[in-house]
Amino acid sequence: MEEKLFEERIDISVLNNAVIDIRNEISKVIVGQNKMVDLLLIALLCDGHVLIEGVPGVAKTLTAKLLAKIINTDFSRIQFTPDLMPSDVLGTSVFNPKEAEFEFKRGPIFSNIILIDEINRAPAKTQSALFEVMEERQVTIDGITHLMDFPFLVIATQNPIEQEGTYRLPEAQLDRFLFKIVITYPTVEEEVNILMNQQSVSQNTLLAQVRKIISPAQITEYRNIINEVIIDPKLVEFIAKMVNQTRNNPSLYLGASPRASLAILRASKANAAIMGRDFVTPEDIIEMAIPVMRHRIILTPEKEMEGITADELTTDIISKIEIPR
């Protein structure tokens, strides 16, 4: 009877095979960083944006380029600087003398995969220009709404070390990122592999060898599969309790919003699918909770002075909730 029930479940083999192919293509250029690659794929499958934090030279920009190359879509890169204006990102109305009227000239945000390099180098005015487009996939200029093409994924990077000339991202903007991915240095073995791979072949040559694997239509198909991944009501309650605890924790100045609950739910289903399962486990939820919550919660000044991180506090909150089995 159990075998029959298993056979009636959804078929995720097509999605799983695509994920394996994508990982293999990315590994031609990127050594290690497997967790970052998986989280980027989950974000793509969940229609969510990603904030990547890491020191220079750990392949943040390169990975975004690779993802765009693997998907048969357009790619745009915006370098954020202190003098960047909202119109430099969104576009502006330009007078056309032939037609004797203004016409909208699209900015670089009108693409499919957008890499925003060093997002914290632009002032709040420019960062807030992203609010509407990141949440609603549209831009309103001069009272006219312009819809974004599908898919639409923002991958933003920021440097955790160089704080001169940087601006703190508004909480409302941080909440619009599905994940914050923190990248660390490679291990000695990984660095040896990087050196061996690129001692005779340039990075551009390696990039040229990467082939396109999925189309926008396939992304839609994979998202429909993820929507059908099974999650027990007890696990949904587990997510709600976890997020609710952040709002009543004395160590936190700001807890996570309901958007965080939805993000953990969607990401857990996608994580289960790319791991070859059609059901969510508590481990999926725990694994997704940290990258979803680390940029959404704000510690009290006292806890920050003690050196406690958002990741440590999230782990502590989870450990105090009974895990359903």
C-alpha positions, 0 to 999 in steps of 0.5 A, a space after each residue: 500500500 505504501 509503494 502505491 502511495 509513493 508512486 502516486 506522488 509528483 514526479 520531480 526527476 525532470 527538475 532534479 536532472 536539470 539541477 544536476 546539469 546546472 551544478 555540473 556546468 557551474 563547477 566548470 568555472 567555480 570551484 566549491 561554493 556549492 551552498 551558494 550555488 544551491 541557494 541561488 537556484 532555490 531563489 530562482 525557483 522561488 522567484 526571490 532575490 538574493 543579497 550576497 555578502 563577501 570579501 572581494 575575489 570570492 566569485 560573487 560577480 562571476 557566479 551571477 554571470 554564470 547563472 545568467 549564461 546557463 539560463 537562456 535570458 538577458 543579463 544586466 549589470 549595474 555598478 552602484 556608486 554614491 552619485 548614482 541617481 534613480 533614473 540611472 537605474 530605472 530609466 527616464 523620459 526623453 523628448 523625441 523631437 520627431 514625434 514632439 512628445 516624451 518617450 520612456 527610455 528603459 534603464 538597466 533594471 529592465 532585464 532578466 537577471 540583474 547583478 547590482 554590484 556593491 549595492 550599499 555604495 548608493 544612497 537611500 534615494 537610489 536604493 529605494 528606487 528598487 522597492 517597487 520593482 523588486 516586490 511587484 516586478 514593475 516600474 511606475 514612471 510619470 504615472 505609467 506602469 512598465 512590467 518586467 519580463 519573466 524571469 526577473 531576479 536581482 542578485 546584489 552584492 556587498 562588501 562587509 569590510 570596506 565601510 567607508 562611503 557605504 550606506 546601510 540598506 533600508 529594512 524595507 529593502 532587506 526584507 525584499 531579499 529572499 536570502 542573504 548569502 555569506 561567502 567565506 574564503 575557499 579551503 586550501 584544497 579548493 584554492 589549489 583546484 582554482 589555481 590548477 584550473 586557471 593556470 593555462 586557461 583564462 576565465 573567459 575561455 572557461 565561461 565560453 564553454 558553459 552551455 545554456 541549460 534551461 529556458 524561461 518556460 522550463 523555470 515556470 514548469 519547475 516552479 509549478 512542480 515545487 508548488 506541489 511539494 508536500 509539507 505537513 501542517 505540523 511543519 507549517 506550524 513549526 515555521 510560524 512558531 519559529 518566526 513568531 519567537 523572533 518578535 518576542 525575543 528580548 535579544 532582538 530589536 526587530 523580529 522577522 515579518 510574515 514575508 519571512 515565514 512565506 520565504 522559509 516555506 517556499 525555500 524549504 519546498 524548493 530545497 526538498 525538490 532539488 535534493 530529490 524529495 517531494 516532501 519537506 523535512 524539518 531539516 529543510 526548514 532549519 537549513 533555509 531559516 538562517 539565510 532567510 532570517 539573517 538580514 531580517 532580524 536586528 539584534 539589540 545594541 547590547 547583544 551586538 556588543 557581546 559579539 552575538 550574530 544573527 545566525 547564532 541567535 536564529 540557531 538558538 531560537 530554533 533549538 528551543 522549539 520542539 521539532 515535529 517528527 
